Amino acid sequence: MAAGVSGGALAQASGISSSMLSRIERGLVSPSVETLERLAQGLHVPVSRFFSDQARRTDFCHVRAGRGVLVDRIGAVADYRYELLGHLLSGNLFVEPYLVTLLPGADPYVTFQHPGLKFLYFLSGEVRYRYGAKVVEVRAGDSLLFDATALHGIEAIQVQPVSYLSVVFTLRE
């Protein structure tokens, strides 16, 4: 989160729900002036900070090892653990970097489908990964880059534990 504050802590300090904060961050809703004032108070910054010259702004996010935000993704597959590793607040490119860990009860799931481009870098384990009609064997050190609008996902878990970096790139509307 900005200013070294976690999402839950910012929501609590601002008096807004965590789900509303998440929707604002993802560009799904436009906050009211009152909500902007609450967020500014929670961050201890003036409201004008949200309207500064974005062209000159350079976002920077540092997340220490093991300190990413655990995200309960709507419609998430059971036993797929998502740890958000960073975020940017400005610009028209939305980037979601996650450390995904398959917990012991995780099952294969091949019907992920969403807008944007997806980059995967496998850190551990071995899987068969499906992209549309194509299936590839993937192991630690391998990477995939693809248009995420096609059906995709892990078809078979061959060697556990499985963990990978997943980065989704989409344009903000």
Long-range contacts (C-beta under 8 A, 24 or more apart in sequence): 1-69, 1-87, 2-43, 2-89, 3-43, 3-44, 3-45, 5-42, 5-43, 6-69, 7-69, 10-39, 10-42, 10-43, 11-42, 13-41, 13-42, 14-38, 14-39, 14-41, 14-42, 14-43, 15-42, 25-87, 25-89, 26-94, 27-94, 27-172, 27-173, 54-90, 54-91, 57-90, 59-88, 59-89, 59-90, 59-91, 61-86, 61-87, 61-88, 68-98, 68-99, 71-98, 77-106, 77-107, 77-109, 78-105, 78-106, 78-107, 79-103, 79-104, 79-105, 79-106, 79-107, 80-106, 80-109, 85-165, 91-172, 92-171, 92-172, 93-169, 93-170, 93-171, 93-172, 94-169, 94-170, 94-171, 94-172, 95-167, 95-168, 95-169, 96-166, 96-167, 96-168, 96-170, 97-165, 97-166, 97-167, 98-165, 98-166, 98-167, 98-168, 99-123, 99-163, 99-164, 99-165, 99-166, 100-163, 100-164, 100-165, 100-166, 101-161, 101-162, 101-163, 102-154, 102-157, 102-160, 102-161, 102-162, 102-163, 104-160, 106-157, 106-162, 107-157, 108-153, 108-154, 108-155, 108-156, 108-157, 109-153, 109-154, 110-151, 110-152, 110-153, 110-154, 110-155, 111-151, 111-153, 112-148, 112-151, 112-152, 112-153, 113-148, 113-149, 113-150, 113-151, 113-152, 114-148, 114-149, 114-168, 115-148, 115-149, 115-170, 116-148, 116-149, 116-168, 116-169, 116-170, 116-171, 117-145, 117-146, 117-147, 117-148, 117-168, 117-169, 117-170, 118-144, 118-145, 118-146, 118-147, 118-148, 118-152, 118-166, 118-167, 118-168, 118-169, 119-143, 119-144, 119-145, 119-165, 119-166, 119-167, 119-169, 120-144, 120-145, 120-164, 120-165, 120-166, 120-167, 121-164, 121-165, 122-162, 122-163, 122-164, 123-163, 123-164, 123-165, 124-161, 124-162, 124-163, 125-157, 125-158, 125-159, 125-160, 125-161, 125-162, 125-163, 126-158, 126-159, 126-162, 127-154, 127-155, 127-156, 127-157, 127-158, 127-162, 128-154, 128-155, 128-156, 128-158, 129-153, 129-154, 129-155, 130-154, 130-155
